[in-house]
């Protein structure tokens, strides 16, 4: 796999972060105020660990971060971080228990991305599946007023996710960070002011 030695890659190495993605999180935080001292955050697709480190630094030891990924993570996280190697489509009991014990969360983040195939249609469909799984998890484990940021490859399915998010968040924004590579189809949807799942007939119609 080609390694891009770009500005953000070099900057991440100089600042001791595992990946350039830390600057995407910083830009999203600066624009939407995602992170604050003492909050509880759930970080999905955490490996190699840059977003989790960024969360832990901004949240501080008074908060908690629960991070998970299919892949292992070699970073030595601070004590207020719990990392688990887990599959959100088939969660291990320990992860389900951690969600219950550490939640509800003030913030759910997802930088999950599929292994790309070279087919834009296939890659976008797989990205939507991951983003939608993160969204459903967020709906179950976010606190009232909570925030959600999720990566998705833009395509026809992205509009469906955006519409579903508008049912449960007061505000939904789309943003592509400057540190995203120009050729990348990724963008981030950010949900603010979580209202909770709709009740009654509206919930049945919503698909939740």
BAMARVO-65020 format. One record per residue: x, y, z of N, C-alpha, C in turn. Coordinates in steps of 0.1 Angstrom, whole numbers, plus 2048, in hexadecimal, padded with zeros to 3 digits. Example, Ala and Ser with C-alpha at 12.3 -4.5 7.8 and 13.67 -1.06 7.14 Angstrom:
REM residues 2
8847C784E87B7D384E8847DF84E8807EA8478897F584788180084F
REM end
This chain:
REM residues 208
8087F480080080080080980C8008058167F780D8227F680C82A80281682F80881683881481884680F80F84F81180F85D80D81786581782386A81382B87281B82788181A81B88481D81689181B8188998288148A68288168AF8338108A98408048A583F7FD8A084C80389385180888B84880F87E84C81B88285482388B84E83088F85582D89686282289E86281F8A586E81A89C87981389187680E88788081A88088682487C87D83087688283887F88C83988B88884089589083A89789E82C89689E8258988AB82188B8B28278808AD8268738B481786E8B48108708A980386A8A780585F89C7FD85489E7FF8488957FB84B8867F28558847ED8578777E88668757E886A8687E48788657D687B8687CE87186B7BF87386E7BD87C87A7C787E8827C588688E7C189488A7C589987E7C28A787A7B48A88757AE89D8707A089D86D79889F87979B8988847948998907958A78967A18AC8957A38BA89B79B8C489379A8C38867938CC87E7848CB88177F8BF8827718BC88576E8C28937778C089D7758C58AA7748D48AA77E8DB8A377E8E98A27728EF89C76C8E88927618ED88B7538EB8927528DF8997468DB89F7468DA8AE7518DC8B47528DB8C374F8CD8C87558C38C37528B58C77578B18D47638B68D776A8B18E376A8BC8EE7698B78FB76A8C090676F8B89127748BF91C7798B892876E8B092F7728A493376989C93B75E89493575D89592775288D92175687F91F74C87791B74E86991874C86790975686190275685F8F47588518F075184D8E57528408DF7598428D176483B8CF76C83D8C376C8308BB76582F8B07648238A876D82489C77481989A77E81988F78B82089478F81C8A07998248A77A78228A27AB81689E7B881389A7BC81C88E7C882188D7D481E8967D58278A37CB82F8A57CA8358B27CB8458B37CC84B8A87CE85A8A87C18618AE7B585D8A97A98638AE7A78618BD7AA8558C17A98518D07B285A8D87BF85B8D37C88648DB7C48728DB7BF8778CF7BA8858CF7AE8878D87A587D8D979A87E8E279F87E8F17A88758F47AC8749027B38819067BB8878FD7C28949017B889F9047AE8A08FB7A48AB8FD79B8A990879789C90A78D89991479389A9227A08959237A78959307A38899397AA8889447A887C94C79B87C95379388795378688795977B88195077F87E94477587893A77986993877286392F77585592B77485491C77C84B91677B84890877B8399067708349007708268FC7728258ED77D81E8E978181D8DB78180E8D777D80C8CA77E7FE8C57817FE8B67867F38B278A7F18A478B7E28A27897DE89678C7D089279B7CD8937A37D78917B27D58917B77D889F7C27D28A37C97D68B07CE7E48AF7D17E98BB7D77F78BB7E37F68C57EF7FB8C07FB7FA8C77FE8068D07F58108D07F781C8D87F68198E77FE81F8EF7FC81F8FD7F382B9017E78289037DD8329067DD8369157D98429197D88459277CD83D92E7CD83E93B7C48369437B58389407B284493C7A384793A79E84292C7A683A9257A38349187A182591A79781F91579581191479480D90579E80590079E8018F279A7F28F27927EE8E978E7E08E778E7DD8D87947D18D57947CC8C77867C58C677D7CB8BE7707C68BD7697CA8B075F7C28AC7587C48A074A7C98A37467D589F73A7DB8A372E7D389D7307CC8927267C488C7237B789472D7B289B72C7A68A37347A88B072F7B18B97377B58C47397AA8CE7457AA8D47487A18DF7417A58EB73E79C8F57367A090173E7AB90974B7AB9097527B59107507C390B74F7C48FE74C7D18F873E7D68FB7347CD8FA7277D18FE7267D590C72D7CE91572E7D29237347E092573F7E291E7457EF91F73C7FB91A7357F890F72B80290B72180691571C7FB91C7127FD92771880593372480193672A80794273081594073581893573B82593273182F92C72782A92671D83392071383892A70A84192670984691971485091671785290972285990471E86790072687190272487F8FE7288808EF7308778EA7368788DC73886A8D77348688CB73785B8C473E85F8B774A85A8B575285C8A97548508A175485189475784588B75F84A87F76C84587F77584787477683A86C76C83186E76D82486776C82585877481D85277481D84377680E83E77080B8337717FD82E77F7FB8277837EF82578E7EB81D7897EE80E7907F780878C7FC7FA78F7F17F07867F17E67867E77DB78A7ED7CE78A7FA7CC78C8017C077F8047B87747FE7BD7678007B776080B7C075D8177BA7588227C274A81E7C87428167C07358127C57368097D173F7FF7D07407F57DA7467FC7E77508047E575680B7F074C8147F874481B7F073B8247F673081C7FE72B8117F87218097FF72780380C7337FF80C7397F981873B80482273F81081D74181B82773481F82D72981F82571C82282B71881883571B80B83371780183D71E80384A72B80784A73380A85672D81785C72B82185572682E85A71882C86070F82485A70282185F70381986C70C81086D70E80887971281188571B81A88271F82488C71482D89070C83188770083988A6F68328936F48258906EA81E8986F081C8A66FD81A8A77038188B47028268BC7048318B570383E8BB6F58408C06EB83C8B96DD83E8BD6DA8378CA6E182C8CC6DE8248D86E68288E46F182F8E16FA8328ED6FE8408EF6F884A8E76FB8588E96F285D8F46F78678FC6EF86E9066E78798FE6DD87D9056D58888FF6DE8948FD6DD89B8F16E58A68EE6F38A28E96F68958E77038908E37068938D57128908D17178938C371D8878BD71D8878AF72087B8A872888089B73387A89873B87D88C73F87088573B86F87873E86287274386486474D85C86075285D85274A85584974885A83D74185283274785682574884C81C74C84F80E73F8548067408608007358667FA73085E7EE72285D7ED71C8557E370D8567E670584E7DE6F684F7E06F184B7EE6F88427F56F483E8026F684880C6FF85180A70285C8146F68648176EE86780E6E286F8106D88688196D885A8196CF8538226D48548306E18538326E68558406E38638456E586D83D6E387B8416D587D8456CB87783D6BD8798406BA87284D6BF86684F6BD85F85C6C28678686CE86D8666D48748716CB8808756C588686B6BC89286D6B088F8766AC8828766A187E87E6A487F88D6B187E8916B487C89F6BE8878A46C388F89B6CC89A89F6C68A889C6C88B18A46C38BF8A26CA8C58966D78C28946DE8C88896E78BD8826E88BC8756F18B386E6F98BA8647068B986570F8C085C7188B685471C8BA8487268B38417338BB83F73E8B484174B8BC8407568B283C75E8B783276A8AF82E7768B783377D8B283D7898B98427938BC83879B8C783A7A68CA8317B08C08307B28B883B7BC8AE83C7B88A18357AC8A08307A88958287AF89681A7B488B8157BA88C8087B08907FD7B58987F47AC89E7EA7A58947E27AB8887DF7A587E7D779C8757DE79B8777EC79286E7F47848727F377B8697F276C86B7F276686C80076F86C80A76A86C81876587A81B75A87A82475688682A75188283874E88B84174988884E73B88F85073288785572588C85972688E86872289A86D72289D87B7148A088070F89888A70289A8907048A189D6FD8AC8A06FD8B48AC6F08B48B36EF8B58C06E38B68C76DA8A98C66DF89E8CA6D88928C96CB8928D16C088F8CB6B38908D16AE8838D66B58788D36B086B8D76A78658CB6A48588CC69C8528C268E8578C36878588B767985C8B86718518BF6658558C465D84C8CB6508498C464983E8C763C83B8C163D8388B263283C8AA63283889C63D83E89464284A89864D85089165A84789165C84089D66783789E66682B89465A82689365881B88A65B81F87B65682B87865883086A66783386766F83687267C83B87068683086C68282386F68B81886D69481487869381B88469B81889069480D898
REM end
